[in-house]
Structure formats: structure tokens, C-alpha cells
Amino acid sequence: MGYLNSVKCKTYKKILEEKPLSEEDLQKIAQIAKEELKFLVRQKLPLTPPNYTKWFQVFCYIIENNWEIEQDKIFEIYKEFDVQFNQDTLSRLTFKNIICNVQNEVNEVINNLEEYQKSLSQKENQIEQKHEKAKDESTKEILLEILNELKELKSQNEFFKGKIKIQARKIKELEDELDETKKEANLDHLTGLLNRRAFEEAVNGLIKKYKTAKIPFSFIFIDIDFFKEINDTYGHTIGDETLRDVAETLRKYLRNEDIIGRYGGEEFGVVLPNIKLDTALKIAERLKNAIKNKTIKIDGHNIKITASFGVIEIDNSVNSIDELIKKADLALYAAKKDGRDKIYHI
């Protein structure tokens, strides 16, 4: 509990202690999350769980104190702010977990309100029946007052439920915005493929699966031949077009479950889950021919491109992404040394 004592944000502390959240809490969390996300995206800060956790506390502290602070001052506060957290807190309370926590609370409130509305309707029906059967005028007047109060309660309850549903939609929009932002952060801006970081994370996950469950996969390392000459001769615009063209070809000829990434520069990586080496070599041949048959047209010139391929299958000698890349790179180097537009495997 030492960590909890150092938390300066009341709302965040409430989440950590897993205390019930009020409507005001939910609105505040949505406000904090929205302001934090906008700030991180605007400042191009990495959209990682540690950053979400840290900056959520900072913005929570700022908003709870009703401060209106200029952007450049926020970093000064961040440096002074004592953001302490342990690995357990980080694993439990990523930004996504906070949103899920809020969503669950909101859904529970909506369900409770709907049950309460049903109960009020039942009471209303019972009182109406008694009112119709009552003979005494004074009794009828009392019952009528009760009926009017029940109707007012139902109206207020419906209004409150509508407000909560609006907050639920806002939270869902925030979750969608977060998912989209995280997705964009994982993509290479030029080709739309996974960037190197995201690609390596995906490959590491498959290596772990192989180590624990012996689920095989093959890896293809691809390098566009003479790419520097294309850039030097025709300019970077054509170079970029070449990269996009190769990326589109890979997408077209591979399965949805295959993992494709731009590893860096003119290098691409392809992971083929549950594919053995002999099949991977046939797939590489198909990709090589597809790239070779493409033509990029510019200023009356038809530019033909080729690529070299290094293909390997995961085995017990590979324990990390670095070892996998090193092994595939040796095969790729052999393909280039043999004249390019070739496929080699190890």
C-alpha cells in the first residue's frame, strides 16, 4: 500500500483501490483520458502503457485541481510530479484497463437503472389498480399523489439513464480512438505495413509459441535489388512508390494470417504461421515472380524491379528475434551475392 499513499490523484487512487465509481467519477475519468490522449498524440509521445499510466496521473492531478495550463508548462509539471509505480500496477492498469473498468461500471449503472425503472412501473400499476378500486375520495387523492410522484421518479430515472448512456457512448468513442491511435502507431507511414517495432513484437510472440507448443512458422527476408540506384536515378518519390508497390504485392499474394512488416529501408519481413520450409520456398518464388513482373512507369520510362529472398524455418537453434534475423540475413546475403533476384534458404 506504500505506492497508494504516494498517489496524488484521488480518482486514480479510487481506481487502484477498486472502489465503486460514481457518475461524477466516470465523467472525470472520461475527461482526463480524452485530454491525455490528445496531448500524447499532439506531442508525438510514444503510445505505450507506461506513458498512459504516468500521464493519466499527471492530467488527473491537473484536472482535479481545476488548473488551466499552457502546453509547455505541462512538461515542467511532469518533471516535478512524483510518478511512482511498480510492475504489478503497470500490468493491471494500462490505459485500456482503465477504460474497461469504466465501461463495466457504466454498464452496471445502466442495468441497475433499468431494473429500477421496471420496479417503478410495477408499483405504478399496483397503485393504479388500488386507485380505481378505492371508494373513499380522500384515499383516492392520496393514491393519486403517489401515482404522480411515481411518474416523476420514472421521468427522472429515464433522464438519468439517458445521460449515463451518453457517457457510455463517449467512453466507447474514446476506446475506438485509442485503438485507432495504437493501430496507427504500429504501422509504417509509407507502406501501411507493420513497422519494425510492431513486427518484432509479433515475431517474438511466435517464437515463444514455438518454444512452448512447437507451433512452426517460416520467415522470409526480402530486399529490393539496387534500390539505392533507383533513388539516385529517379529520385526519392519513385523510391517511395517502389516501396509502396512491393508492399501492395506482398499484401495481395499472402494470407490474412501472414504477418508482413517493413523492417527498414528497402527490407521487408514476412512471417508464415504453420508453414514449413518447402512450402515457404514456393511462396517466396511466387512473390519473387510477382515483384519481377511489376512495372513502375515514370516520365516515359518503365522501371522493372527485382528482389532477393532469404528463407528459413524456425528451429530449436533460434531463441530470439535477433537470432532469427541473423540467420535469415545470411540466406539473403547469399541470394544477393549470387546475382540477386534469387531465393536462398538455410
VOPAGU-2260 file (C-alpha; in pm, 1 decimal, decimal comma):
REM VOPAGU-2260
SITE   aa  ch    i         X         Y         Z
SITE  MET   A    0       0,0       0,0       0,0
SITE  GLY   A    1     306,9     228,0       7,5
SITE  TYR   A    2     251,8     313,1    -358,4
SITE  LEU   A    3    -111,3     411,3    -295,1
SITE  ASN   A    4      -3,0     658,4     -28,4
SITE  SER   A    5     212,6     842,8    -284,6
SITE  VAL   A    6     -66,3     878,5    -545,4
SITE  LYS   A    7    -170,3    1244,1    -574,1
SITE  CYS   A    8    -477,0    1188,1    -793,0
SITE  LYS   A    9    -792,2    1096,7    -596,8
SITE  THR   A   10    -974,0     946,3    -895,4
SITE  TYR   A   11    -676,4     731,9    -994,0
SITE  LYS   A   12    -635,4     617,0    -633,6
SITE  LYS   A   13   -1001,2     515,2    -630,0
SITE  ILE   A   14    -944,0     302,7    -940,5
SITE  LEU   A   15    -637,4     140,9    -783,5
SITE  GLU   A   16    -834,3      52,6    -471,2
SITE  GLU   A   17   -1114,4     -82,5    -694,8
SITE  LYS   A   18   -1373,7     127,3    -514,4
SITE  PRO   A   19   -1721,0     183,2    -668,1
SITE  LEU   A   20   -1720,8     471,5    -916,4
SITE  SER   A   21   -1992,0     737,5    -913,6
SITE  GLU   A   22   -2133,8     912,8   -1219,7
SITE  GLU   A   23   -1908,2    1208,8   -1137,5
SITE  ASP   A   24   -1606,2     975,7   -1126,0
SITE  LEU   A   25   -1693,5     830,5   -1465,9
SITE  GLN   A   26   -1730,3    1173,8   -1622,9
SITE  LYS   A   27   -1398,3    1285,7   -1472,3
SITE  ILE   A   28   -1212,6     974,3   -1596,2
SITE  ALA   A   29   -1352,0    1026,1   -1947,1
SITE  GLN   A   30   -1240,3    1391,7   -1936,2
SITE  ILE   A   31    -890,7    1302,6   -1808,7
SITE  ALA   A   32    -844,5    1026,7   -2065,5
SITE  LYS   A   33    -957,8    1248,1   -2352,4
SITE  GLU   A   34    -725,6    1535,8   -2259,9
SITE  GLU   A   35    -434,2    1298,3   -2201,1
SITE  LEU   A   36    -478,3    1116,5   -2532,6
SITE  LYS   A   37    -498,5    1443,9   -2728,5
SITE  PHE   A   38    -180,5    1564,2   -2556,3
SITE  LEU   A   39      17,0    1244,8   -2626,0
SITE  VAL   A   40     -82,9    1239,3   -2992,5
SITE  ARG   A   41     -15,0    1611,8   -3036,4
SITE  GLN   A   42     328,6    1584,7   -2873,7
SITE  LYS   A   43     408,8    1263,2   -3068,2
SITE  LEU   A   44     487,0    1083,0   -2741,1
SITE  PRO   A   45     505,6     701,5   -2758,8
SITE  LEU   A   46     160,7     549,4   -2702,5
SITE  THR   A   47     283,0     282,9   -2460,9
SITE  PRO   A   48     122,5     150,4   -2140,8
SITE  PRO   A   49     389,7     312,6   -1917,7
SITE  ASN   A   50     324,1     651,8   -2078,8
SITE  TYR   A   51     -52,8     612,0   -2044,8
SITE  THR   A   52     -16,4     524,3   -1677,1
SITE  LYS   A   53     218,3     812,3   -1598,5
SITE  TRP   A   54      44,2    1083,0   -1796,7
SITE  PHE   A   55    -301,5     974,3   -1674,0
SITE  GLN   A   56    -189,5    1055,5   -1319,6
SITE  VAL   A   57     -44,8    1390,9   -1425,3
SITE  PHE   A   58    -360,3    1501,1   -1611,5
SITE  CYS   A   59    -577,9    1364,8   -1331,9
SITE  TYR   A   60    -384,9    1578,9   -1083,8
SITE  ILE   A   61    -412,1    1886,9   -1307,1
SITE  ILE   A   62    -786,1    1847,5   -1376,0
SITE  GLU   A   63    -873,9    1769,3   -1013,5
SITE  ASN   A   64    -709,9    2097,2    -915,6
SITE  ASN   A   65    -903,0    2282,4   -1190,7
SITE  TRP   A   66    -584,1    2414,2   -1347,5
SITE  GLU   A   67    -574,2    2561,5   -1694,8
SITE  ILE   A   68    -214,1    2520,5   -1801,1
SITE  GLU   A   69     -29,8    2605,5   -2121,6
SITE  GLN   A   70     114,4    2311,2   -2315,3
SITE  ASP   A   71     478,7    2396,6   -2246,5
SITE  LYS   A   72     412,6    2412,8   -1870,6
SITE  ILE   A   73     274,3    2057,1   -1860,7
SITE  PHE   A   74     620,4    1907,0   -1915,2
SITE  GLU   A   75     753,3    2110,6   -1622,0
SITE  ILE   A   76     479,4    1967,4   -1400,5
SITE  TYR   A   77     557,1    1618,6   -1529,0
SITE  LYS   A   78     921,3    1652,4   -1421,9
SITE  GLU   A   79     822,4    1771,9   -1074,9
SITE  PHE   A   80     539,7    1521,4   -1036,6
SITE  ASP   A   81     643,8    1217,4    -833,8
SITE  VAL   A   82     503,6     940,1   -1054,2
SITE  GLN   A   83     597,1     615,0    -881,9
SITE  PHE   A   84     463,0     280,9    -998,6
SITE  ASN   A   85     562,3     -85,2    -984,5
SITE  GLN   A   86     537,7    -358,1   -1247,7
SITE  ASP   A   87     221,3    -502,3   -1091,8
SITE  THR   A   88      47,6    -166,9   -1116,4
SITE  LEU   A   89     162,6    -127,5   -1476,1
SITE  SER   A   90      32,2    -469,5   -1580,2
SITE  ARG   A   91    -305,9    -414,4   -1411,5
SITE  LEU   A   92    -365,8     -57,6   -1503,1
SITE  THR   A   93    -280,4      14,5   -1860,0
SITE  PHE   A   94    -492,7     277,9   -2023,1
SITE  LYS   A   95    -705,5       7,7   -2183,6
SITE  ASN   A   96    -778,6    -146,4   -1843,8
SITE  ILE   A   97    -895,6     188,1   -1709,4
SITE  ILE   A   98   -1140,8     221,6   -1997,9
SITE  CYS   A   99   -1267,1    -135,8   -1946,0
SITE  ASN   A  100   -1311,6     -66,4   -1575,9
SITE  VAL   A  101   -1517,4     243,1   -1652,4
SITE  GLN   A  102   -1722,5      62,8   -1916,4
SITE  ASN   A  103   -1809,8    -213,9   -1671,3
SITE  GLU   A  104   -1915,9      39,2   -1408,6
SITE  VAL   A  105   -2128,2     231,0   -1659,5
SITE  ASN   A  106   -2298,2     -85,1   -1785,2
SITE  GLU   A  107   -2375,3    -188,3   -1428,1
SITE  VAL   A  108   -2528,3     151,9   -1354,4
SITE  ILE   A  109   -2742,9     132,2   -1670,1
SITE  ASN   A  110   -2861,0    -219,1   -1577,0
SITE  ASN   A  111   -2948,7    -103,5   -1225,4
SITE  LEU   A  112   -3142,3     191,8   -1362,8
SITE  GLU   A  113   -3337,3     -33,4   -1598,4
SITE  GLU   A  114   -3423,8    -270,3   -1311,5
SITE  TYR   A  115   -3531,6      27,2   -1101,0
SITE  GLN   A  116   -3747,9     150,8   -1389,1
SITE  LYS   A  117   -3921,0    -188,1   -1406,8
SITE  SER   A  118   -3980,9    -178,6   -1031,2
SITE  LEU   A  119   -4132,2     171,2   -1054,9
SITE  SER   A  120   -4361,3      57,0   -1338,1
SITE  GLN   A  121   -4482,7    -236,7   -1129,9
SITE  LYS   A  122   -4552,4     -11,4    -833,3
SITE  GLU   A  123   -4731,5     231,3   -1063,5
SITE  ASN   A  124   -4959,3     -46,0   -1193,9
SITE  GLN   A  125   -5037,2    -162,0    -841,2
SITE  ILE   A  126   -5123,9     189,7    -722,5
SITE  GLU   A  127   -5338,8     249,5   -1032,8
SITE  GLN   A  128   -5540,0     -64,9    -959,0
SITE  LYS   A  129   -5588,3      43,0    -597,6
SITE  HIS   A  130   -5686,1     390,9    -711,9
SITE  GLU   A  131   -5953,5     250,4    -944,5
SITE  LYS   A  132   -6097,3      29,7    -667,0
SITE  ALA   A  133   -6087,5     294,0    -393,4
SITE  LYS   A  134   -6427,2     426,8    -282,4
SITE  ASP   A  135   -6315,1     694,2     -38,8
SITE  GLU   A  136   -6228,8    1024,9    -209,1
SITE  SER   A  137   -5952,7    1115,6      36,2
SITE  THR   A  138   -5787,6     776,7     -19,8
SITE  LYS   A  139   -5812,6     828,3    -395,7
SITE  GLU   A  140   -5644,9    1168,5    -362,2
SITE  ILE   A  141   -5356,4    1019,1    -162,0
SITE  LEU   A  142   -5313,9     740,0    -415,6
SITE  LEU   A  143   -5321,5     994,0    -698,5
SITE  GLU   A  144   -5041,8    1192,4    -531,3
SITE  ILE   A  145   -4836,9     873,6    -500,5
SITE  LEU   A  146   -4901,5     798,5    -868,6
SITE  ASN   A  147   -4782,3    1144,8    -968,4
SITE  GLU   A  148   -4467,1    1104,4    -759,9
SITE  LEU   A  149   -4400,4     765,3    -919,4
SITE  LYS   A  150   -4441,8     916,7   -1264,8
SITE  GLU   A  151   -4196,8    1192,8   -1170,4
SITE  LEU   A  152   -3947,9     935,0   -1039,5
SITE  LYS   A  153   -3980,2     737,7   -1363,9
SITE  SER   A  154   -3922,4    1053,1   -1566,5
SITE  GLN   A  155   -3613,7    1147,3   -1362,5
SITE  ASN   A  156   -3483,4     791,9   -1381,0
SITE  GLU   A  157   -3524,9     785,6   -1760,1
SITE  PHE   A  158   -3347,2    1120,7   -1789,3
SITE  PHE   A  159   -3059,2     998,3   -1570,4
SITE  LYS   A  160   -3032,5     674,9   -1771,0
SITE  GLY   A  161   -3014,8     880,0   -2092,5
SITE  LYS   A  162   -2728,8    1087,8   -1950,3
SITE  ILE   A  163   -2539,0     772,0   -1847,6
SITE  LYS   A  164   -2587,9     621,3   -2194,2
SITE  ILE   A  165   -2438,7     934,9   -2347,8
SITE  GLN   A  166   -2131,3     888,9   -2125,6
SITE  ALA   A  167   -2116,6     522,0   -2228,0
SITE  ARG   A  168   -2108,9     624,8   -2595,7
SITE  LYS   A  169   -1832,4     876,2   -2523,8
SITE  ILE   A  170   -1627,1     607,8   -2349,9
SITE  LYS   A  171   -1678,9     374,5   -2646,0
SITE  GLU   A  172   -1568,9     653,3   -2882,4
SITE  LEU   A  173   -1260,3     706,8   -2665,4
SITE  GLU   A  174   -1180,3     334,0   -2677,5
SITE  ASP   A  175   -1220,4     332,6   -3057,2
SITE  GLU   A  176    -998,2     640,5   -3080,6
SITE  LEU   A  177    -738,1     469,7   -2863,9
SITE  ASP   A  178    -749,9     150,2   -3072,9
SITE  GLU   A  179    -712,3     352,8   -3392,7
SITE  THR   A  180    -424,3     555,8   -3249,4
SITE  LYS   A  181    -244,8     241,3   -3130,7
SITE  LYS   A  182    -302,5      83,8   -3470,7
SITE  GLU   A  183    -151,3     386,0   -3644,9
SITE  ALA   A  184     144,2     378,0   -3404,7
SITE  ASN   A  185     217,9      20,4   -3516,4
SITE  LEU   A  186     215,7      95,4   -3889,4
SITE  ASP   A  187     484,4     219,9   -4123,7
SITE  HIS   A  188     353,1     552,8   -4254,3
SITE  LEU   A  189     477,1     495,8   -4611,3
SITE  THR   A  190     366,5     138,0   -4685,5
SITE  GLY   A  191      91,0      77,5   -4431,3
SITE  LEU   A  192     266,5    -242,4   -4321,0
SITE  LEU   A  193     372,9    -312,1   -3963,2
SITE  ASN   A  194     671,3    -101,8   -3862,6
SITE  ARG   A  195     986,9    -265,4   -3729,8
SITE  ARG   A  196     891,4    -244,0   -3361,4
SITE  ALA   A  197     545,1    -392,6   -3410,3
SITE  PHE   A  198     678,6    -657,7   -3648,1
SITE  GLU   A  199     944,8    -767,0   -3399,6
SITE  GLU   A  200     682,7    -789,6   -3123,5
SITE  ALA   A  201     469,3   -1017,0   -3343,0
SITE  VAL   A  202     767,4   -1237,7   -3431,8
SITE  ASN   A  203     876,4   -1264,0   -3067,4
SITE  GLY   A  204     526,4   -1382,9   -2981,9
SITE  LEU   A  205     551,3   -1661,4   -3241,1
SITE  ILE   A  206     898,4   -1761,7   -3118,3
SITE  LYS   A  207     753,6   -1805,2   -2768,2
SITE  LYS   A  208     469,6   -2016,5   -2909,6
SITE  TYR   A  209     722,5   -2234,4   -3086,8
SITE  LYS   A  210     925,0   -2277,7   -2768,9
SITE  THR   A  211     621,8   -2371,8   -2557,2
SITE  ALA   A  212     393,0   -2552,8   -2803,8
SITE  LYS   A  213     619,1   -2630,9   -3102,6
SITE  ILE   A  214     392,3   -2434,6   -3338,3
SITE  PRO   A  215     608,5   -2391,7   -3653,4
SITE  PHE   A  216     648,3   -2091,2   -3878,8
SITE  SER   A  217     872,7   -1982,8   -4164,0
SITE  PHE   A  218    1034,4   -1643,5   -4212,3
SITE  ILE   A  219    1110,3   -1466,6   -4540,9
SITE  PHE   A  220    1354,9   -1174,6   -4550,4
SITE  ILE   A  221    1317,8    -962,9   -4865,5
SITE  ASP   A  222    1545,5    -690,9   -5001,3
SITE  ILE   A  223    1470,9    -482,0   -5313,2
SITE  ASP   A  224    1763,1    -511,6   -5554,5
SITE  PHE   A  225    1959,2    -197,4   -5649,3
SITE  PHE   A  226    1720,0      24,0   -5452,4
SITE  LYS   A  227    1984,1     293,4   -5398,4
SITE  GLU   A  228    2027,2     322,1   -5774,7
SITE  ILE   A  229    1651,8     368,6   -5818,0
SITE  ASN   A  230    1658,6     652,5   -5562,7
SITE  ASP   A  231    1971,6     812,4   -5714,1
SITE  THR   A  232    1846,4     784,2   -6074,1
SITE  TYR   A  233    1477,1     867,8   -6043,1
SITE  GLY   A  234    1450,2    1042,3   -5705,7
SITE  HIS   A  235    1300,6     955,0   -5368,1
SITE  THR   A  236     942,7     995,9   -5491,8
SITE  ILE   A  237     990,2     698,9   -5724,4
SITE  GLY   A  238    1177,6     519,5   -5449,1
SITE  ASP   A  239     877,1     563,2   -5222,0
SITE  GLU   A  240     645,2     446,1   -5499,8
SITE  THR   A  241     861,0     135,3   -5539,3
SITE  LEU   A  242     833,4      55,5   -5167,5
SITE  ARG   A  243     455,4     102,5   -5174,4
SITE  ASP   A  244     429,3    -115,7   -5484,3
SITE  VAL   A  245     625,0    -400,9   -5325,5
SITE  ALA   A  246     419,3    -370,4   -5005,7
SITE  GLU   A  247      95,7    -394,2   -5205,8
SITE  THR   A  248     226,0    -700,0   -5391,3
SITE  LEU   A  249     307,0    -874,2   -5062,8
SITE  ARG   A  250     -40,4    -797,4   -4929,2
SITE  LYS   A  251    -201,9    -926,6   -5247,5
SITE  TYR   A  252     -21,5   -1261,2   -5259,4
SITE  LEU   A  253     -17,8   -1350,7   -4889,4
SITE  ARG   A  254    -283,5   -1480,0   -4649,8
SITE  ASN   A  255    -465,2   -1269,4   -4390,5
SITE  GLU   A  256    -291,9   -1460,5   -4109,8
SITE  ASP   A  257      56,0   -1395,2   -4251,9
SITE  ILE   A  258     247,8   -1113,7   -4082,4
SITE  ILE   A  259     412,2    -855,0   -4309,4
SITE  GLY   A  260     638,6    -573,7   -4196,1
SITE  ARG   A  261     873,5    -314,1   -4334,3
SITE  TYR   A  262    1187,6    -398,7   -4144,1
SITE  GLY   A  263    1384,1     -93,9   -4251,8
SITE  GLY   A  264    1480,9      92,0   -4569,1
SITE  GLU   A  265    1412,1    -144,7   -4860,3
SITE  GLU   A  266    1389,6    -457,5   -4640,3
SITE  PHE   A  267    1067,0    -642,6   -4569,8
SITE  GLY   A  268     991,2    -934,3   -4340,3
SITE  VAL   A  269     718,0   -1194,7   -4383,9
SITE  VAL   A  270     614,8   -1449,7   -4122,7
SITE  LEU   A  271     417,6   -1754,2   -4238,1
SITE  PRO   A  272     249,5   -1921,8   -3936,7
SITE  ASN   A  273     214,0   -2301,4   -3954,7
SITE  ILE   A  274     414,5   -2313,4   -4280,3
SITE  LYS   A  275     712,3   -2546,8   -4324,6
SITE  LEU   A  276    1024,2   -2459,5   -4527,1
SITE  ASP   A  277     932,5   -2639,8   -4851,3
SITE  THR   A  278     600,7   -2452,6   -4875,3
SITE  ALA   A  279     767,6   -2124,3   -4772,6
SITE  LEU   A  280    1011,2   -2157,7   -5064,1
SITE  LYS   A  281     720,8   -2196,2   -5308,6
SITE  ILE   A  282     554,3   -1887,1   -5160,2
SITE  ALA   A  283     882,4   -1693,2   -5191,4
SITE  GLU   A  284     907,6   -1796,8   -5556,1
SITE  ARG   A  285     556,6   -1669,4   -5620,2
SITE  LEU   A  286     636,0   -1337,9   -5450,3
SITE  LYS   A  287     964,6   -1300,2   -5639,1
SITE  ASN   A  288     792,7   -1350,7   -5975,0
SITE  ALA   A  289     508,3   -1113,9   -5884,6
SITE  ILE   A  290     754,7    -837,0   -5797,0
SITE  LYS   A  291     961,9    -904,6   -6108,9
SITE  ASN   A  292     655,2    -881,4   -6334,8
SITE  LYS   A  293     555,6    -539,6   -6199,7
SITE  THR   A  294     644,8    -223,5   -6389,1
SITE  ILE   A  295     661,7     127,7   -6247,2
SITE  LYS   A  296     602,3     393,6   -6512,8
SITE  ILE   A  297     757,5     736,8   -6477,1
SITE  ASP   A  298     827,1    1009,2   -6737,2
SITE  GLY   A  299     807,8     762,6   -7024,1
SITE  HIS   A  300    1037,4     512,7   -6851,8
SITE  ASN   A  301     932,3     162,7   -6749,6
SITE  ILE   A  302    1117,5      69,3   -6431,7
SITE  LYS   A  303    1148,8    -301,4   -6363,4
SITE  ILE   A  304    1237,7    -410,4   -6013,6
SITE  THR   A  305    1354,3    -736,5   -5860,8
SITE  ALA   A  306    1410,6    -855,4   -5506,1
SITE  SER   A  307    1630,1   -1109,1   -5328,5
SITE  PHE   A  308    1494,2   -1352,6   -5068,6
SITE  GLY   A  309    1632,5   -1529,9   -4762,8
SITE  VAL   A  310    1404,2   -1804,1   -4629,1
SITE  ILE   A  311    1431,3   -2002,0   -4305,0
SITE  GLU   A  312    1212,6   -2218,1   -4083,9
SITE  ILE   A  313    1210,3   -2174,6   -3706,2
SITE  ASP   A  314    1404,4   -2442,8   -3518,0
SITE  ASN   A  315    1549,7   -2502,4   -3172,5
SITE  SER   A  316    1865,2   -2304,7   -3253,0
SITE  VAL   A  317    1663,1   -1980,4   -3264,7
SITE  ASN   A  318    1586,6   -1822,8   -2926,2
SITE  SER   A  319    1519,2   -1459,0   -3017,0
SITE  ILE   A  320    1420,3   -1221,8   -3296,7
SITE  ASP   A  321    1786,9   -1118,3   -3331,9
SITE  GLU   A  322    1896,7   -1477,3   -3392,7
SITE  LEU   A  323    1612,6   -1528,5   -3641,3
SITE  ILE   A  324    1702,6   -1213,9   -3838,2
SITE  LYS   A  325    2073,3   -1301,6   -3833,3
SITE  LYS   A  326    2002,4   -1645,6   -3977,6
SITE  ALA   A  327    1764,9   -1510,7   -4244,5
SITE  ASP   A  328    2011,6   -1234,0   -4328,4
SITE  LEU   A  329    2280,5   -1491,7   -4406,9
SITE  ALA   A  330    2045,0   -1655,8   -4658,8
SITE  LEU   A  331    1955,2   -1313,9   -4803,1
SITE  TYR   A  332    2322,6   -1221,0   -4836,0
SITE  ALA   A  333    2386,2   -1545,7   -5026,9
SITE  ALA   A  334    2099,8   -1463,1   -5266,7
SITE  LYS   A  335    2242,2   -1116,6   -5334,9
SITE  LYS   A  336    2595,8   -1247,1   -5374,6
SITE  ASP   A  337    2470,0   -1496,9   -5634,6
SITE  GLY   A  338    2349,6   -1215,2   -5860,0
SITE  ARG   A  339    2025,0   -1100,7   -5693,8
SITE  ASP   A  340    1668,1   -1187,8   -5794,1
SITE  LYS   A  341    1736,0   -1518,4   -5618,4
SITE  ILE   A  342    1599,3   -1721,1   -5327,7
SITE  TYR   A  343    1831,6   -1886,9   -5074,6
SITE  HIS   A  344    1748,1   -2080,0   -4760,3
SITE  ILE   A  345    1938,5   -2211,5   -4459,7
